[in-house]
């Protein structure tokens, strides 16, 4: 996950001050020295770091902290507040035109993931906001850009407007909006051309597209892996076009994350969305307070709940609860649960949203490999229907057959059977605990 190094450094620094009953100015000074180093190492803009440290220092030695009952915790709250402010304060909402369609112009340098992000954003608008977007192929210079957007359109079963690569992007954008009005699309997403660097020709063309379409949003797509370059690019585009938002891609990569912390402060343009992986649903609205919370190891329970609500089938969940209570939970149900968990995204990302997960015993340096789920699925799928329903009948010859069929070892089959048995025992205990309690009891893990 992005910010991992920064996260560890900041948490280590704040841990020293957390339980202090008294916090002196020298404590704050020492802590801010560490925070400053951590931010600079994470490639946060130097001026941004300087201002951040100054603001936190002033507040941390002020009345609100020194006179509070828990000064250590109060200092951490100050750091969290200022980190949230640094990234934009509140979540920045997506604009909606008074008269549809709402026009979003996607801009950025080549290689930042602009075309893919255009598809992801359209998918999010349809799935989460029940919108009807039209994708517009206005990048006529990059070979295969139009094909790429059309392929994404097919994958998403979404219309793509194109006039080929011999018509000017300005004309394409103009006709696309007419088409959107005719076909009652409420959003138009224009995928414009990128270059390997910012040049006058590119900017002139983008200005013309802006004049013709009068977009409600101009989003700059920036690769979070490029560090300070991302901030410079954002600054240039903002000066020339007047950006309304930034979409950071590859925030799930092994990045120092400084760009994300600097973009808003340097350009005064909010980060509106973040890309967190390859899949077409791997994009989410950016919440500064949630990201600050994650960086400081406090988890991000709200995002976790949203992911669960979007992924979990409610009827199936109720049916499963019934099975837990009647002790009729089988390997088939287990297989279904794994599929539901997989829908929520990579396991290490889900773990990162749990408060204090990095400090939990056994989880600190855990390498969560999604392949493990695949191994478990292979073992279960190698069982017969009867074996899945009555695992107690699985003897040594059956174990050998299951291991061979799944390409795993007998030890792994044994381990899974034991874990399943332990889980059922735990369910039985939970079921007993719930007996006699008021109706409407929910299992803690439901």
N, C-alpha and C positions, 0 to 999 in steps of 0.2 A: 504493500500500500504506500501511496505517496506520503511524504512527511515522516517516514519511519525514523530516520536518524534524528531529525529535529524533535520529534515526539519523545524519543528516549532521552535526549539531552535535557529538554525542558522539564520532563517529569522527574528526572533525577535531581535537577536543581531545586524544583519546587518541593520535593519530598523533604529536603533538609529543613525547610521553613514551616512545613504544614502544621506540625503539632506544637509550635512555639507559643508559650503563653505571653511572651514579650518579644517584640520585634524592634531591634534598634536600627538606627540609620545605617550603621556599618553592615548589619545583616542584609539590609535592602541593597546596599552598594555592591556587596559581594555577589548577591543573587543576580543583580542586573548585569554584572560583568560576564557571568556565565550565560545569561539569556542573550546578551549581545553577541557573544561568540557563537552560540548555537544558531542564531538567525543568520549571521554572516556566512557560517559554514553551509547553511541550507540555501545559500545563493540569493538571500533577500537583498534588495537594493540598499546600498549603504545609507542613503539619506532617510529611507523608510525606517531602517533600524535605529538610526540616531533619534528620530522623532518619537518612535515607539518607546524606547528606553527612557527618554525624557518624561513622557506622559505617565508611564507606569511609576517611575521613581517619585514624581511629584505626588501622585495619589497614594502611593504606598507609605509615604511618611506623613501623610495628612491625618486630620482628625478622625475620619471614618474608619481608619485602620487602627491607629494607636489607641483609641478609646474603646475599641470593640472588645467583646469577651473572648473572641478567638482570632487574634491578630494574624496568625499564620494562615488560617483559612481565608481570612479577609484579603490578604495579599494575593492569594491564588485567584480569588474572585476578580480582583482588579486586573490581573494578567489575562484572565478569560474574557472579561469585558472589553479590554483594549484590543485583544486579538480579534474579537468579533467585529469591533469597529473598524479595525485595519482592513478586514476583508469585505466591508460594506455594511456592517450593522444588521439591517433586516434583509430578508430575502426580497430580491427585486422581481416583481411580477411581470408576466408577459403582456405586452400591449394588445389592446383589442380595438380595431377601427370602429368608428361610429356607424359607418356603412360598410358592410363587407364587400370585398375580401380584405382581411388584414394582410399587408405585404411585409414579408421578411426578406431582407437582402443579406445573403451570406458572403462575406469577403474574407480574404486572408492570403498568405503566401502558399505557393505550391508545396505539397507534402505535409501540410498540417492536419489533413484529414477532413477537408471542407465538404467534399461531395458525400462521403460516408455520413458525416455529421448532419448534413441536410436531410438525408434519408432517415437517420435516427430521430431527428427532431420531428419530422412529419409523422413518424410512427408513434411517438410520445403524444403528439397532439390528438391523434385519432384514438389511441387506446385510453389515455387518461382524461382527455378533455372532450372526447366524443366529437371531434372536429372533422371536416372533410377537406384535406389539403390537396393542393396541386403543386407538383414539383416542376421546376422550370430549368431546362438545360441551356444555360446562357454562357457556358465556358466553351468557346468555339476554337480555342488555341491548343489546349492540351490534347494530344492524341488519346482517343478512347474515353475522354471525360463524359461525352454524351452517352456512349455505350454503357459506361459505369453507372450513370444515373438511371438509365433505362433498365439495366439489370436489377438495380435496387428497387425500382418501381414494380418490376415483375415479382420480386421476392415479397414485397409488401402488399401486392395487389392494389397498387395506387397509380393513378394516371401521371404521365410525364409529358410536359409540353415541350416540343422541339421543332425547330425549323431547319435542322441540319447545321453544318459548319460554314455555310456560304452566306448566311444572313447576319447582319450586325447584331451584337448582344442587345443594343438599345431597342432595335426593332422587335427582337425576340421577346424582350421583357414587356414591351408595349402591347403586343398581340396576346401574350400570355394572360395579362390582366383582363383584357376583353373576353377571352375564352373562359376565364374563371368566373366572370360575372354571368356569362351565358349559362354555364353549367352549375351555377350556385355553389361554388367552392367558397368556404369561409376563410381559408388561409392560402396564400401563395408564397412558396419558398423558392427564391431565385438563387441558383448555384452559379456564381460569377467566376470569371477567370482569375487564377492566381498566377504569380510569377515567382521565379526563384529569388528575386529581390524586389524592393519597391522601386518602380520607375514611373516617370511622368506620364507615359502613354497609358499605362494601366490605370493610374489615378484619374486621368481625364475621362477615360471610358466609364469608370465606376461613377464619377460625378454625373455623367450624362444619364446613366441608368437611374441614378438617384433622382434626377430632375424629372424624368419621364414617369417613374413609378410612384414617386412621393412615398417611400416606404415608412411603415409605422415603426419598424425596428431595423437597425443595421448591426448585424452580429459579426464580430471578428472571431474567426476560428484560429486558436493559437495552440501549438504543441507545448504542453507543460514541461516537456523534457528539455526544451531549448534554454531554459534558465533566463538570464538577463536579456538575451536576444528577444525573447517573447515580449518583454516589457517595452523594449525599443520599438518593435514592430507595432505594438498596440498604440504607442505614443504617436507614431507617424500616421497611421490610419485614422486615428482620432482627430489629429490636427486637420487632416484633409477632408474627411467625410463626416465627422461628428458622429461617432459610434454611440449606440444606445446600450450595447451589452457585449460581453465577451463569453465565448464558449471555450473552455479549456479541455483539450483532448489529452488522452494518455495519462490521466491523473492516477491511474492504477499502476503505472510503470515504476521502475526503480529510479525514481526521481527525487531530487532534493526538495522540490516543492516550492522553492523561493518565489518563482514566477507568480504562483497563485496568490501569495501573500503581498506581492508588490504591485500587481496589475491595477487593482482598485485604487491604491494609494497614489500611484504615479499618474494614472490617466483620469482618475475620477470617473471611471466607467465601470459599472457593476458587472461582476461575474454572474451570468444568469444560469448557465448550465455547465455540467462537467461530464466528460466522456470517461467511462470507467471500464473499457474493454472493447473487444472486437464485435460482439453480438449487436444486432440491430435494436435491442432494447437496453443496451448498456449506456444509457444517458439519464441523468437526473437533474432536477432543479438544484441550484446551489444555495445552501442555507449556511450563511456565515457562522451563526451561533452553534450549529451542529458540528461544523468542521472544527471550530475552536475547541469544542468539547472533546472531539475525537483526538485532536493533537495533544490535548492535556490529559488524555487517558481516562476521560470521564464517560466514554461511550457515546452512542448515538441511538438511543432506544427508539426515538420517534421514526427515524428512517427504517429501523429494523421492523417496527410494527407496520409501516407502510408497505415494505417489501412483502411481509407475510400476508397482509390483506390482499395484495395484488396477485399473489401466487397461489394462495391456499383456497381450495374449493370448500365453501362453507358446509354444504350438504355432506360432503365426504368427511369433514372434520367432526360433524355431529354423529355420523354413523360410527366413526372411529371411537369417539368417546363412549358410545354405547358398548362397543366391543371391549374396551378397556374394563368397563364396569362388569360385564358378563364373563370376562376372562376368555373371550373367544377370538383373541387377536392371533392371526396366523402370519406365516412368512409372506403370503400374498399381500396382506395389509402392510407389512413392513416394506415390501418392494414399492408399494404405492406411496408410502411416506417418504422414501428416499427420492422418488420422482418429484414430490412436492418441494422437498428441501432443495433439490437441484435447480428448480425453477427460480429460487430466490437469489441465485448467483453463487460465485465462488465461496467456499467455506471460510477461507481466511478473511475474506471481506466481511462476512457475517459475524465472525468472531471479533473482528475489529470494532464492531458496533456495540459489543457488550461492555458495560462499565467495568473498568479494572481488569479486563480479560488478560492484559499483558502481565498482570501481577499474579494471576491465579496459578496455583501450583500445577506444574505440568503443561501449562499453556504458554508460558513466557516465550520459549523459543520453538514452539511447535511448528512444524512444517506441514500445513494441511494440504494433502494431495488429493485432488478430486478423483484421481485414478483409483484410490482406495474404495470409493463408492462403487466404481465400475467393477472392482474385484468382488465386492460383496454381492452386487447384482448378478454377476456371472455365476457365483456359487449357488444363489437361490434359484436362478433359472435352470441350473443343471439338476435340480431336484424334481421328482415327479409331483403331481398334484397332491397325492396322498401324503408324501413326505413333507410337503409345505404345510399341510394342515395338521399332521401328527409327527412332528420332528423326533418324538421319543422312539419311533420305530427305526431311526437311522442307525444301523449297526456298522461294524467296521468294513464289511464288503460294500455296503451302500456308500460309506464315506469315500472309499477308494474310487468308486464309479463317479461320484459327484466331483471329486478333485480332478479326475482325468477329464471329465466333460467340461469343466470350467477353466482348465489350464492353471489351476492353483494347487497348493499342497494340502495334504491331509491335515497338517497342523492348522492351516488357515480355516479349514472346514470345521475342525474341532473348536477353534477359538470363536467362530461365529455362532456355533450352536450354544456354547457356554454363555456368550454375551446375550443371546436371545433368551436363554433360560433365566439369567439374572434379571433381565428387563421385565420378564413376566412376573417374577417374584416381587420386584419393586412395585409393579402395577397392582399386585394382589394386596400389598401393604397399603398402598394409597387408597384402594377400594375399601379396605376395612376401616381406614381412618374416616372415610366419607360417610360410612353407614351411621345412621342416626342423626347426621347433620341436616341442616335445613335443605330443602329442595333447591336445585339450581347450583349445586356444588360443581365447580370446574376443576379439573386436574391442573396443577401448577404448570405442566408442560404443554397444555392444550392452547 
